[in-house]
Amino acid sequence: MADREGRVVRIVELQIDPRYLDAYRQALAEEIDASLALEPGVLSLQAVFLTESPAEVRLLEIYASEAAYQSHLQTPHFLKYKAETAHMVIGLRLLPATPIRLQVDRAKP
């Protein structure tokens, strides 16, 4: 679902097997770096571990459009991330979000 400007905003809730936290953190960081560097339609990817429950990860994803989001899902770096982390992720929820106010860096490299 797109917002008024056509952007796709999603919150992702992940539960990671605690045995793989460091490996997951590295794989996610590499995927985010590649997405932001290579995909103009990826406006923002923010990731955090919950302080009191480090096996729980939350992402805030902002894409320029539904087409940009669908394209992202087919990129080699995203497919690599999914393959490398499939055994690490024990729970996943994708939540469409409607922004109240988003500040996106328009000077993205």
N, C-alpha and C positions, 0 to 999 in steps of 0.2 A: 504494500500500500504506500503510495507516494504522498508527500505533503503538498502544500499549495504551490511550492516551487518545483515540484516534480522529484524532489529528493526522496530516497528510501532511507529510513532511519530504523535501526533495529538494535535491541538489547539482546545479548546472548548470555545465557546462564550456563556455565559449565561446571561439572564436578569431575575433578581429576583424581585418578588413583594416586594416593600419597607417595607411593614408591617412585613415581615418575615426575615429581614436581619440577626438579631442575631440568630434566630433558624436555618437558612440556614447555617450560618458560623459554628455553632456547629456541625450540621449533616455532613457537608463536611469535617471538620477537623477529626471527628471520622472515616469517611470512608477512608480518606487518610492514617491516622495512621494504621488502620487495614490492608489496602492493602499493605502498605510498610512492615509491620511486618509479614504478613502471606503469601505473594505471591512473590516468588523469581523472577517471570517473570515481575513484576512491577518494572522497573528500576528507575523511577522518576515520581512524581506527584507534580507539583508546582501550587499553586493557589493564585490569587491576586484579590482584588477589585480595580476598577479604582478609583483613588483619586478624580477626579472631578465628578464621577458618580458611587457612591458606590453600586448601584443596579446592576451594570454590573460586572460580574466575568469572569476572563480568567483563563483557566487551560492549562498547558503544560504537556502532558502525554507522557511517553516513556515506551514502553513495549519491552521485549526481542524478541518477535515474534508475528505473527498473532495469533498463538495458545494461547500464554500467554494473549493476549488481549481478545480473545473469552472466555477463562477460567475466566478472571476477571469479565466479564459481568454476569457470573452465580454464583458468590460467594454470600454467605448469607449476608455479610456486604454491598456489592454493591446493592443487591436487596432491603435490608432494607433502604439504603440511597435513592434509587429511589422511594420507596413507601412513605417514610417520607417527601420527598421534592416535590413530584409531584404537589401539589397545590401551592407551592412557586415559581416554575419556570414558567415564562411567555414567555420565549423565549430561544431557544437552537439551536446552529449551531455547527456541528462537521466538522472540517477542517483538512483533511490530510495534513501533512507537510513534506517537504524534508529538512533534516538538512544540514546546511553548516558546522557546527562544534558543536558537543555536547560533553560535559564532564560529564560522568556518574560516580558516586561514585561506584567503584567496591568492596569496602569494606563494602557494605551494610549488616546490621545485618540479 
